[in-house]
């Protein structure tokens, strides 16, 4: 990814409307920093929830499968953050 490439990123939910707030961010910008913080917090919460479910050990395959898409999205976002930091 070029360092000049803007990215559409989530900044979380708008408390007034409940809708997801999105921004076109640029590497090194303030919105990029806010999006990174949001993505890392969301990933940390997801890791905690999935860890708790796995620890109990009583989830069905269908319940565990429901975590695959959000875990993939969180991992993809975190990898994107790491890649951008290396450029």
KEDREN-92595 format. One line per field, with one value per atom (N, C-alpha, C): residue in three letters; atom name; x, y, z; residue number from 1. Coordinates in steps of 0.001 Angstrom, whole numbers, always signed. Layout:
residu <- (ALA/...);
atome <- (CA/...);
u <- (X/...);
v <- (Y/...);
w <- (Z/...);
num <- (NUM/...);
***
This chain:
residu <- (UNK/UNK/UNK/UNK/UNK/UNK/UNK/UNK/UNK/UNK/UNK/UNK/UNK/UNK/UNK/UNK/UNK/UNK/UNK/UNK/UNK/UNK/UNK/UNK/UNK/UNK/UNK/UNK/UNK/UNK/UNK/UNK/UNK/UNK/UNK/UNK/UNK/UNK/UNK/UNK/UNK/UNK/UNK/UNK/UNK/UNK/UNK/UNK/UNK/UNK/UNK/UNK/UNK/UNK/UNK/UNK/UNK/UNK/UNK/UNK/UNK/UNK/UNK/UNK/UNK/UNK/UNK/UNK/UNK/UNK/UNK/UNK/UNK/UNK/UNK/UNK/UNK/UNK/UNK/UNK/UNK/UNK/UNK/UNK/UNK/UNK/UNK/UNK/UNK/UNK/UNK/UNK/UNK/UNK/UNK/UNK/UNK/UNK/UNK/UNK/UNK/UNK/UNK/UNK/UNK/UNK/UNK/UNK/UNK/UNK/UNK/UNK/UNK/UNK/UNK/UNK/UNK/UNK/UNK/UNK/UNK/UNK/UNK/UNK/UNK/UNK/UNK/UNK/UNK/UNK/UNK/UNK/UNK/UNK/UNK/UNK/UNK/UNK/UNK/UNK/UNK/UNK/UNK/UNK/UNK/UNK/UNK/UNK/UNK/UNK/UNK/UNK/UNK/UNK/UNK/UNK/UNK/UNK/UNK/UNK/UNK/UNK/UNK/UNK/UNK/UNK/UNK/UNK/UNK/UNK/UNK/UNK/UNK/UNK/UNK/UNK/UNK/UNK/UNK/UNK/UNK/UNK/UNK/UNK/UNK/UNK/UNK/UNK/UNK/UNK/UNK/UNK/UNK/UNK/UNK/UNK/UNK/UNK/UNK/UNK/UNK/UNK/UNK/UNK/UNK/UNK/UNK/UNK/UNK/UNK/UNK/UNK/UNK/UNK/UNK/UNK/UNK/UNK/UNK/UNK/UNK/UNK/UNK/UNK/UNK/UNK/UNK/UNK/UNK/UNK/UNK/UNK/UNK/UNK/UNK/UNK/UNK/UNK/UNK/UNK/UNK/UNK/UNK/UNK/UNK/UNK/UNK/UNK/UNK/UNK/UNK/UNK/UNK/UNK/UNK/UNK/UNK/UNK/UNK/UNK/UNK);
atome <- (N/CA/C/N/CA/C/N/CA/C/N/CA/C/N/CA/C/N/CA/C/N/CA/C/N/CA/C/N/CA/C/N/CA/C/N/CA/C/N/CA/C/N/CA/C/N/CA/C/N/CA/C/N/CA/C/N/CA/C/N/CA/C/N/CA/C/N/CA/C/N/CA/C/N/CA/C/N/CA/C/N/CA/C/N/CA/C/N/CA/C/N/CA/C/N/CA/C/N/CA/C/N/CA/C/N/CA/C/N/CA/C/N/CA/C/N/CA/C/N/CA/C/N/CA/C/N/CA/C/N/CA/C/N/CA/C/N/CA/C/N/CA/C/N/CA/C/N/CA/C/N/CA/C/N/CA/C/N/CA/C/N/CA/C/N/CA/C/N/CA/C/N/CA/C/N/CA/C/N/CA/C/N/CA/C/N/CA/C/N/CA/C/N/CA/C/N/CA/C/N/CA/C/N/CA/C/N/CA/C/N/CA/C/N/CA/C/N/CA/C/N/CA/C/N/CA/C/N/CA/C/N/CA/C/N/CA/C/N/CA/C/N/CA/C/N/CA/C/N/CA/C/N/CA/C/N/CA/C/N/CA/C/N/CA/C/N/CA/C/N/CA/C/N/CA/C/N/CA/C/N/CA/C/N/CA/C/N/CA/C/N/CA/C/N/CA/C/N/CA/C/N/CA/C);
u <- (+852/+0/+890/+593/+1357/+1065/+2066/+1853/+912/+606/-312/-1734/-1991/-3291/-4244/-5336/-6326/-7135/-7628/-8423/-9715/-10800/-12079/-12027/-12147/-11992/-13154/-13452/-14480/-13898/-14690/-14319/-15224/-16074/-16989/-18418/-19263/-20670/-20930/-21729/-22154/-23155/-22875/-23784/-25164/-25243/-26531/-27436/-26854/-27671/-27550/-26476/-26243/-25654/-25372/-24817/-23292/-22693/-21241/-20683/-19700/-19027/-17810/-17753/-16648/-15914/-14621/-13822/-12807/-12502/-11388/-10148/-9269/-8092/-6842/-5877/-4587/-3519/-2528/-1474/-856/-764/-162/-1121/-2354/-3314/-4029/-4706/-5437/-6576/-7300/-8386/-7853/-6698/-6068/-5749/-5233/-4907/-6171/-7245/-8508/-9057/-8965/-9437/-8607/-7300/-6435/-6816/-7025/-7405/-8726/-9698/-11002/-10840/-10079/-9893/-9215/-8209/-7500/-8368/-9163/-10086/-11136/-11679/-12690/-12100/-10870/-10215/-9977/-9582/-9331/-10611/-11718/-13004/-13387/-13220/-13556/-12703/-11418/-10532/-11012/-11421/-11903/-13168/-14103/-15368/-15117/-14357/-14078/-13307/-12354/-11611/-12508/-13464/-14395/-15274/-15731/-16563/-15766/-14529/-13693/-13347/-13148/-12800/-13922/-15158/-16301/-16406/-16102/-16055/-17381/-18462/-19779/-20452/-19737/-20329/-20455/-21529/-21724/-20838/-20700/-19929/-20530/-21852/-22515/-22222/-22224/-21910/-20461/-19550/-18147/-17955/-18673/-18566/-19016/-19910/-20384/-19261/-18202/-17073/-16065/-16133/-15111/-15059/-16196/-16203/-15715/-16219/-15695/-14218/-13778/-12364/-11497/-11953/-11209/-11120/-12229/-12244/-11307/-11341/-10467/-9000/-8703/-7327/-6852/-7706/-7359/-7069/-7886/-7698/-6390/-6112/-4876/-3643/-3718/-2607/-2417/-3512/-3436/-2757/-3044/-2421/-918/-560/+859/+1590/+967/+1592/+1787/+794/+888/+1994/+2172/+3225/+4619/+4753/+6058/+6441/+5488/+5791/+6442);
v <- (-1174/+0/+1227/+2169/+3412/+4256/+5050/+5907/+7061/+7264/+8333/+7833/+6549/+5960/+6205/+6950/+7129/+5844/+5613/+4412/+4811/+4107/+4302/+3468/+4127/+3456/+3785/+2862/+3063/+3836/+4785/+5524/+5143/+4137/+3697/+4101/+4029/+4383/+5807/+6508/+7853/+7701/+8252/+8071/+8693/+9694/+10363/+9544/+8880/+8168/+6655/+6165/+4729/+4178/+5069/+4633/+4637/+3782/+3722/+4987/+5575/+6763/+6300/+6682/+6312/+7571/+7423/+8556/+8060/+8898/+8619/+9130/+8213/+8581/+8565/+9324/+9380/+8962/+8207/+7756/+8911/+8710/+9715/+10786/+10782/+11810/+11492/+12498/+12356/+11343/+11368/+10403/+8984/+8825/+7506/+7000/+7887/+7524/+7113/+7877/+7538/+6202/+5965/+4701/+3532/+3720/+2667/+2333/+3353/+3143/+2382/+2788/+2114/+648/+402/-969/-1849/-1321/-2109/-2379/-1402/-1616/-2662/-2565/-3526/-4932/-5051/-6355/-6909/-6061/-6507/-7023/-6339/-6794/-8133/-8257/-9501/-10662/-10421/-11456/-11886/-10945/-11260/-12110/-11714/-12453/-13865/-13989/-15307/-16164/-15570/-16315/-16856/-16032/-16479/-17616/-17518/-18579/-19875/-19771/-20964/-21571/-20724/-21209/-22043/-21612/-22364/-23712/-23722/-24970/-25604/-24861/-25443/-24874/-24086/-23492/-24547/-24441/-25349/-24908/-25783/-25427/-24211/-24121/-22977/-21684/-21752/-20562/-20140/-21097/-20776/-20232/-20780/-20317/-18866/-18430/-17046/-16060/-16501/-15625/-15507/-16394/-16415/-15101/-14606/-13370/-12164/-11915/-10773/-10923/-12137/-12342/-12073/-12515/-12257/-10759/-10049/-8599/-7881/-8283/-7645/-7934/-9170/-9527/-8764/-8663/-7929/-6455/-5864/-4460/-4281/-5192/-5097/-5283/-6202/-6392/-5136/-4504/-3256/-2156/-2089/-1102/-1369/-2630/-2973/-2685/-2995/-2744/-1254/-449/+999/+1578/+1010/+1487/+1199/+183/-198/+614/+1282/+2051/+3362);
w <- (+0/+0/+0/-855/-921/+308/+716/+1880/+1560/+275/-119/-314/-81/-344/+820/+585/+1651/+1839/+3049/+3334/+4021/+3693/+4379/+5649/+6800/+8086/+9006/+9884/+10894/+12071/+12574/+13781/+14950/+14747/+15790/+15469/+16476/+16310/+16779/+16005/+16381/+17525/+18702/+19836/+19608/+18773/+18532/+17624/+16622/+15635/+15729/+16354/+16402/+15117/+14157/+12873/+12947/+12120/+12080/+11443/+12101/+11566/+10772/+9506/+8629/+8193/+7935/+7478/+6470/+5507/+4602/+5313/+5644/+6427/+5555/+5972/+5301/+6297/+5841/+6752/+7536/+8839/+9711/+10185/+9682/+10066/+11360/+11891/+13161/+13036/+11907/+11730/+11621/+11004/+10920/+12324/+13161/+14539/+15303/+15157/+15827/+15338/+14027/+13463/+13983/+14099/+14635/+16075/+16882/+18284/+18362/+17544/+17535/+17123/+16063/+15567/+16611/+17277/+18289/+19517/+19924/+21050/+20686/+19479/+19038/+18968/+18465/+18396/+19796/+20730/+22104/+22754/+22527/+23068/+22455/+21152/+20467/+20980/+21190/+21731/+23115/+23930/+25277/+25224/+24368/+24247/+23727/+22656/+22081/+23079/+23771/+24787/+25882/+26310/+27355/+26856/+25631/+25052/+24937/+24469/+24326/+25687/+26677/+28015/+28613/+28399/+28918/+28209/+26909/+26162/+25831/+25907/+25649/+24404/+23610/+22417/+21324/+20564/+19435/+18269/+17293/+16108/+15412/+15379/+14736/+15496/+16817/+17614/+17403/+17362/+17111/+15704/+14750/+13361/+13220/+14083/+14022/+14312/+14975/+15286/+14150/+13167/+12120/+11350/+10884/+10087/+10887/+12109/+12853/+13232/+13525/+13836/+12614/+11455/+10215/+9953/+10109/+9873/+10840/+12105/+13106/+12808/+12433/+12099/+10867/+9871/+8648/+8966/+9809/+10193/+10973/+11897/+12677/+11790/+10835/+9900/+9051/+8645/+7902/+8700/+9981/+10860/+10944/+11135/+11233/+9923/+8811/+7503/+7278/+7659/+7478/+8355/+9548/+10450/+9913/+9090/+8549/+7326/+6713/+5487/+5793);
num <- (1/1/1/2/2/2/3/3/3/4/4/4/5/5/5/6/6/6/7/7/7/8/8/8/9/9/9/10/10/10/11/11/11/12/12/12/13/13/13/14/14/14/15/15/15/16/16/16/17/17/17/18/18/18/19/19/19/20/20/20/21/21/21/22/22/22/23/23/23/24/24/24/25/25/25/26/26/26/27/27/27/28/28/28/29/29/29/30/30/30/31/31/31/32/32/32/33/33/33/34/34/34/35/35/35/36/36/36/37/37/37/38/38/38/39/39/39/40/40/40/41/41/41/42/42/42/43/43/43/44/44/44/45/45/45/46/46/46/47/47/47/48/48/48/49/49/49/50/50/50/51/51/51/52/52/52/53/53/53/54/54/54/55/55/55/56/56/56/57/57/57/58/58/58/59/59/59/60/60/60/61/61/61/62/62/62/63/63/63/64/64/64/65/65/65/66/66/66/67/67/67/68/68/68/69/69/69/70/70/70/71/71/71/72/72/72/73/73/73/74/74/74/75/75/75/76/76/76/77/77/77/78/78/78/79/79/79/80/80/80/81/81/81/82/82/82/83/83/83/84/84/84/85/85/85/86/86/86/87/87/87);
***
